[in-house]
Amino acid sequence: MKVLIVEGRVGLAQLWATCVSRFGAEVEIARTQPDAISYLQNVCPEIVILSLGLVEGSAFAVADYASYRHPTTKIIPVTSSTFFSDGSVFQHVPNTCTTLAESTSPEDLAAIVEHYGMTA
């Protein structure tokens, strides 16, 4: 299973990558919108873990491109705010399979990725 993590903070992205890779996933980290788009132009991941607080670029542009280019790719938006607690992220990001709080433990995030990856 291929997983793309789009997160600008290297430490957090690496922590997530370490936990997700324990389930045998091939993990790539993109720190910016251009990095993520470049990866998505060449690779079709089963899962994209997408920080909605992306500092360099737009998380929604990454989600739109992933949804257009790879309609079967599942997207897991991760947010530190409660802005999307009403579920509206499912309307904005069509490939969303679940949404997670940034405070979710890395082990739980990895288990969720494994679950959705198996159904991809």
C-alpha distance (Angstrom), angle and dihedral (degrees) to the residues before:
residue distance angle dihedral
M1 . . .
K2 3.80 . .
V3 3.80 118.6 .
L4 3.79 127.9 -173.1
I5 3.80 117.3 -158.8
V6 3.80 113.7 -161.0
E7 3.80 106.5 -166.0
G8 3.79 129.1 132.3
R9 3.79 97.2 -151.1
V10 3.78 106.3 83.7
G11 3.81 96.5 -156.5
L12 3.79 94.7 52.3
A13 3.81 93.1 43.1
Q14 3.81 90.8 50.2
L15 3.81 91.9 48.6
W16 3.80 90.8 52.1
A17 3.81 91.2 45.0
T18 3.79 92.4 52.0
C19 3.80 92.6 51.9
V20 3.81 94.8 43.8
S21 3.80 93.1 47.4
R22 3.82 89.9 57.1
F23 3.82 86.2 73.8
G24 3.80 89.7 57.5
A25 3.79 97.7 -98.8
E26 3.78 122.8 148.6
V27 3.79 102.1 -126.1
E28 3.79 128.6 -161.8
I29 3.81 124.0 -176.0
A30 3.80 123.1 -146.8
R31 3.80 116.4 -172.6
T32 3.81 97.8 -170.6
Q33 3.79 141.5 31.5
P34 3.84 92.6 -105.1
D35 3.82 91.0 50.4
A36 3.80 91.3 50.4
I37 3.81 93.8 46.8
S38 3.80 90.6 48.6
Y39 3.80 90.7 53.2
L40 3.82 92.4 46.1
Q41 3.80 91.1 51.9
N42 3.80 89.5 64.2
V43 3.81 107.0 25.4
C44 3.80 134.8 46.6
P45 3.80 107.3 -147.9
E46 3.78 121.0 -164.7
I47 3.82 90.8 -139.1
V48 3.81 135.5 27.1
I49 3.79 116.8 -165.2
L50 3.79 101.8 -157.6
S51 3.79 126.0 -168.2
L52 3.80 107.1 -145.5
G53 3.80 88.0 -157.4
L54 3.79 92.8 65.5
V55 3.80 107.5 158.2
E56 3.80 100.3 -162.7
G57 3.77 107.7 53.7
S58 3.76 133.3 -20.3
A59 3.78 124.7 -51.9
F60 3.80 88.7 -157.6
A61 3.80 91.4 55.3
V62 3.81 88.5 54.1
A63 3.81 90.6 48.1
D64 3.81 92.1 48.2
Y65 3.79 92.1 49.6
A66 3.81 93.0 46.4
S67 3.81 91.2 48.9
Y68 3.80 92.3 48.5
R69 3.79 98.0 42.3
H70 3.82 97.7 36.9
P71 3.82 110.7 23.5
T72 3.81 93.1 179.2
T73 3.81 95.2 52.4
K74 3.79 110.8 110.5
I75 3.79 117.6 -136.8
I76 3.79 124.9 -150.9
P77 3.81 109.5 -165.9
V78 3.79 114.2 -155.5
T79 3.78 120.0 -160.2
S80 3.78 139.2 176.0
S81 3.80 93.1 -155.8
T82 3.77 133.4 71.5
F83 3.80 91.7 -132.0
F84 3.82 93.5 112.0
S85 3.80 96.2 37.9
D86 3.80 88.2 113.8
G87 3.81 90.5 67.5
S88 3.81 95.0 -110.7
V89 3.80 90.2 130.6
F90 3.82 86.4 78.6
Q91 3.82 88.3 63.3
H92 3.81 93.8 47.0
V93 3.81 97.4 42.9
P94 3.81 108.8 38.3
N95 3.80 96.3 -169.2
T96 3.81 93.1 55.2
C97 3.79 111.5 131.4
T98 3.81 95.8 175.6
T99 3.76 138.3 -19.3
L100 3.78 126.1 -130.8
A101 3.76 137.9 -160.3
E102 3.78 114.7 -118.4
S103 3.81 86.9 -122.4
T104 3.83 91.0 65.3
S105 3.78 108.8 120.8
P106 3.81 114.5 -104.0
E107 3.81 89.7 -122.9
D108 3.81 91.4 55.1
L109 3.80 90.8 46.5
A110 3.82 89.1 52.2
A111 3.81 91.8 49.6
I112 3.81 90.3 51.0
V113 3.81 90.7 49.3
E114 3.79 90.0 50.0
H115 3.82 91.0 49.9
Y116 3.81 95.1 49.6
G117 3.78 91.8 39.7
M118 3.77 90.8 58.1
T119 3.80 90.5 54.2
A120 3.81 93.7 46.6
